[in-house]
Amino acid sequence: MMSSTAGEETSRAGVRVVWTVSVASELWFALMWVLDQLPKMRPVRRAVDVAALEESLLPGVDVFVTTADPAKEPPITTVNTVLSILAADYPADRVTCYVSDDGGALLTRDAVEEAARFARLWVPFCRKHGVEPRNPEAYFSAGAGGVDGNKARVVTRAYYKGTAWPELPRDRRRVRREYEELRLRIDALQAGDTRRRRWSLADVSSSWRRGTADDHAAVVQVLVDQPSRNPNLGVGDGDGGNLLDLSSVDVRLPALIYVCREKRHGRAHHRKAGAMNALLRASAVLSNAPFVLNLDCDHYVNNSQALRAGACLMLDREGGGDGVAFVQFPQRFDGVDPSDRYANHNRVFFDCTELGLDGLQGPIYVGTGCMFRRAALYGVDPPRRTPRRDDDSGDLAAGAEPDKFGHSTPFLRSVHSALKKNQPPEQRGTASPPCCLLDAAVIAEATELVSCGYEERTAWGRDVGWAYGTVTEDVATGFCVHRRGWRSAYCATAPDAFRGTAPINLADRLHQVLRWAAGSLEIFFSRNNALLAGGRLHPMQRVAYLNTTMYPFTSVFLMLYCLFPAVPLVLGSAAAGGAFSVAPSATYVAFLAALMLTLAAVAVLEVRWSGITLLEWWRNEQFWMVSATSAYLAAVAQVALKLAAGKEISFTLTSKRSAGAKTKERFAELYAVRWTVLMVPPAVVLAVGVASMAAGVEGGRWRRNNGGTAAALGVAFNAWVVAHLYPFALGLMGRWSKSLKPLLLLVALLTVRLLCFAAQFHTL
């Protein structure tokens, strides 16, 4: 009798636990849904007319290209990105391209130098014939089927934008031959760099010597000097053995500067954020352009007018352009499989969420493809919030404090100049900054600015530059800018402004998402938490940042929900305390149906106004489930260890491959199976879902105790989970998914039948 009473008490306790967790999970899901939907209420679509921008108003632009490891970031990819920047449709004397080699690899430096030599032919060719895109790999691959396997793009006379139509076929053949030779030279450099020779410089005049990726001296080297202000026409193809007739083409090249910041053992380098801050300081004394564009080494300029479009939004006085800190362009990718199995295009975020935020305080900064106002990175307030003074010099001098920026006098002067340009429109000039002479003294000063000890006892990484303390420095930096009162703008151009590569392998994609999720949680538990921001942050912008930094917690509740069906299978219905044996009422079923219809209606509405397709929306939903049951859960565990034991989160560089790379099989990475511990939780959830459907369909315990309605709802829930994990199942199958995909449903059915037989045998 007493044991029976104790058993009933245990059952009631089990019921209370299950339903308490269920209610808590539902409340959390509702909260996150509200946080996700509220910031989308005021979407804005911007149209940019670059033709209306006068040439004389175009400001200087410093373009930062970052790379860290030539083994994961092929040099040919970096070379094509650099060439697309140098060939952009922008005045050559107002663009400076900086290549940051954070690994100090001699291979990267030699490859960029090869790019500088080839640019003397490629850039005039692009200007002469109006080439699009101005990435040689993408341009020539398009003629052979395209980087995505599309049909070859044939340029007809009606769409030709150049000045010498009859010469295009001959010039194209000659330039393509030179590009193939460039590829061969870079391949030879890679073959001779198998031992990963690292280098460093003891001083400016010393010779090259070996170093390591984490221990090398600073180097700043000018590969292409700054051009003159006046156009410089080339010569004909018959003069001096030139390959092209450039007698009517401006052959000037934008400046190209190679930067390798100093690294020493025992020093904090702050990963990509530290490299970006080093570029920000070095560029300040070399060119000091008011605008800064940052690109990953695999993101090339796909639309030659992209720089003009970004400058247009920054200079829009009537639209409050002087208060815009940065312009975020959507990220588009080449080389993604046609079905986009792992939602690499992320259209829901870029074409829905970011578009909605543009109607508030602006889109979130998400790294590559973003043009910044230099003054905003110096930690100052927007001009319309800065107190007006009769004498600006005192205020500007106070802004350039040595304790904040460091003790370099030339750099402090450049900060003063940048802050002066940040004054209201009626007080600042619009002409581009004068070109400075890149002599040995200036190079030496820039080299000192990228030393590893310059940031000590300064505000770099806290109030100045890119933010430290998280692996997602982009989101944290954008938040710091927004909370000072700055705005941002979203610019989607046609054709796409920039295009890059994305990991199509399941393991690589999960590790990428893990880094993003862990970085978001780091921001949530830091001084950059949106709840701690001041009154200058728009209320809905605050909600958006909360959603951006809290979403990984959803994985905990989702895992509980997905694993609940396994309880009666493992313990039995009686041991589960009847928690899964309550027949749903008609009111509950009606409420559930109304709720699902409402969510579906909201999803359809988002698809309609954002312009994405239902397939893209569904792919996003599927990979969200895969990420939430794997990478998000691991991110929560990593950040918990960091908070409890001080264990830093490791940074895994995403492998980047060229979309036009010649491989034996297209999308070979998609079918490669690389096992990682991140695959264990979703595999368990998938197995539980299939087994739970088996128990419901074949009349196991659930069906006998619950009745038809409960069994139907249980099967529907588990089928919904399994459908979301379908891309994950294909990833586990590897190459078998190519031939067995049509038979996958049959295999699943046979698996269900086998599990049902095992469940029935267990009940006997």
Buried (B, 14 or more C-beta within 10 A) or exposed (E): EEEEEEEEEEBEEBBEEBEEBBEEBEEBBEBBEEBBBBBBEEBBEBEBEBEEBEEEEBBBBBBBBBBBBBBBBBBBBBBBBBBBBBBBBBBBBBBBBBBBBBBBBBBBBBBBBBBBBBBBBBBBBBBBBBBBBBBBBBBBBBEEEBBBEEEEEEBEEEEEEBEBEEBBEBBBEBBBEBBEEBBEBBEEBBEEBEEBEBBBBEEEEEEEEEBBBBBBBBBBBBBBEBBEEEEEEBBEBEEEEBBBBBEEBBBBBBBBBBBBBBBEEEBEBBBBBBBBBBBBBBBBBBBBBBBBBBBBBBBBBBBBBBBBBBBBBBBBEEEEBBBBBBBBBBBBBBBBBEEBBBBBBBBBBBBBBBBBBBBBBBBBBBBBBBBBBBBBBBBBBBBEEBEEEEEBEEBBEEBBEEEBBBEBEBBBBBBBBBBBBBBEEEEEEEEBBEBBEBEEEBBEBBBBBBBBEBBEEBBBBBBBBBBBBBBBBBBBBBBBBBBBBBBBBBBBBEEBBBBBBBBBBBBBBBBBBBBBBBBBBBBBBBEBBBEEBEEBBBEBBBBBBBBBBBBBBBBBBBBBBBBBBBBBBEEEBEBBBBBBBEEBEEEEEEEEEEEEEEEEEEBEEBBEBBEBEEEBBBBBBBBBBBBBBBBBBBBBEBBEEBEEEEEEBEEEBBBBBBBBBEEEEEBEBBBBBBEBEBBBBBBBBBBBBBBBBBBBBBBBBBBEBBEEBBBBBBBEBBBEBBEBBBBBBBBBBBEBBEEEEEEBEEEBEEBBEEBBEEBBEEEE
